[in-house]
Amino acid sequence: MSDDATTPAAAPDATPPADLSATSSGGGKVTMIGGGLLAFGAILSGIAFSQDGNRFGFGYMIGFAFVWAIVLGSLFFVALQHATSSVWSVVLRRVGEMLASPMILLAILFIPLALTALLNPETTIFPWRNPTTEMAEHAVHVKGSYLNESGFIIRTLLFFAIWIFFTWFFVSGSLKQDGGGKESLTERMRRFSPIFLILFGFTVTFASFDWLMSLEPNWFSTIYGVYVFGGMTLSALAAITIGLHLLKRNGKIAPELIRGDHVYSLGGLLFAFTCFWGYIAFSQFMLIWYANMPEETVYFTKRLDHGWGGVTVALAFIRFVIPFFMLLSRQTKMNLGRLAGISAFILFGQLVDLYWLVMPNYFGADGPGLGYQEIGPVLLFSGVLLLAVGRFMGRHAMVASKDPGFEASKQFHLH
């Protein structure tokens, strides 16, 4: 049986407990991998930009949105644990804090996308800057009070200001606790977490409207923000699961801290949000199909014709059907190694989903295509994330051992 599977609790022995406050020595390896991905991705991105800046812009959006989902989704996970005073997650919550920590880097890396909304309308990926069809011109005219350069930039600044502040609030508060274990820090984070969750709901919804839905300004969906939220949370849970598995396997988190009940709770969340994403995706499609209004059906018509139908069917299987059946088993949900493998597949599904959302706006009737123009930015952003993770690992402990709920979390049992 894998050492990640649930095993009976071992009898206590004389082995001294691990130093839970020690920083991880594995950050250097992660930093090297991240640096390699960043360098390779930057080279591919540079070539792509020099050959076709417009296509590179769409690829850049995929890379940004992929890491944005992991980082902001991880912050949501951390805040949710504080809001619900969760005991089970205390021993693994630091992984979510680590993944949320590079929020300010995302703000910096968004600048190229913001510039495309302000500078040359001929090369921007946002068609509301340069409507070329009568339908697009009408949509931009109707939505002009919202879809404009100043509104786009102001809202983006507001989004990042909120996210960066609360990232600092939760992550720094948890890290301060490592030094003294003040219970007041936990109480403060629990008190303010509902405020963030409300702001999170609004900001994710409008950011998804501005950054993704506005790639097709003649189309709209009131459920779009919920769809993006579902994929974001699922991606964050998958990244946390993979991070937890690697840290445990390499001894950066003491194996005895992570019980089968912790793993099962994480697996249950993965299963629940897989079902949630499938429900929202089907609801959006079914309601638009049933209403059969041209201004709405154009979105799915584009994604069902000219070879895109295969991508749509593949997305349904990769994003929902396959993970659903893989996560059904109780044994799977209690085996961290298996969950990590499934989580990697889920992250691949997130990339397919983002490709499906973004790239039909570039390729259109030419059918789907994939090249270094899309792969380069994904590698670049993934490298940035891993560099930030490696730096965090080298500076901080991988468990919040001074949290007031830590001891209870170590003994957590599902009833």
Secondary structure, DSSP 8 states (H G I E B T S, - for coil): --TTS--------S-----TTSB-TTHHHHHHHHHHHHHHHHHHHHHHHHH-HHHHHHHHHHHHHHHHHHHHHHHHHHHHHHHTT-STTTTTHHHHHHHHTTHHHHHHHTHHHHHHHHS-TTT-S-GGGS--SHHHHHHHHHTTTTSSHHHHHHHHHHHHHHHHHHHHHHHHHHHHHHHH--HHHHHHHHHHHHHHHHHHHHHHHHHHHHHTGGGSTT---TTHHHHHHHHHHHHHHHHHHHHHHHHHHTTSS-GGGS-HHHHHHHHHHHHHHHHHHHHHHHHHHHHHHHH--HHHHHHHHHTTSTTHHHHHHHHHIIIIIHHHHHT--HHHHT-HHHHHHHHHHHHHHHHHHHHHHHTHHHHGGG-----HHHHHHHHHHHHHHHHHHHHHHHHSBSS-TTSTTHHHHHT----
